[in-house]
Amino acid sequence: MGVVNLPYAALLGCCGIVGIIGGLTIIKGIIAKYNRPSVIVFVLAVILGVSAVMVPIFNVKNMMAHVKEGISITKFGSLCPH
């Protein structure tokens, strides 16, 4: 329906594939070096911890920008903006 920017989506898809292959290669090397599959659990815990800190920071930053622009932060917006 013309909503998706195909070149941008293709670029993100290619970057995602490269990132997945690179990440799997690095994790596989670390597991082979230390002979501990628990590395995957530690990596996931770090990612979860970082996101648990960063998401509220960015949301508060976004909320403060809305307050400065005079946009109400307490009202609900439209579910379908189009």
FENSUL-V565142 format. One line per field, one symbol per residue. ss: DSSP state (H for helix, E for strand, - for the rest). phi: phi as a letter, one per 30 degrees, with the letter a starting at -180 (. if undefined). burial: 1 if it has 16 or more other C-alpha atoms within 10 Angstrom, else 0. Layout:
BEGIN
ss=???
phi=???
burial=???
END
This chain:
BEGIN
ss=-----HHHHHHHHHHHHHHHHHHHHHHHHHHHHH----HHHHHHHHHHHHHHHHHHHHHHHHHHHHHHH-------------
phi=.idddddddddddddddddddddddddddddddchbddeddddddddddddddddddddddddddddddiddcccdcddbdc
burial=0000000000000000000000000000000000000000000000000000000000000000000000000000000000
END
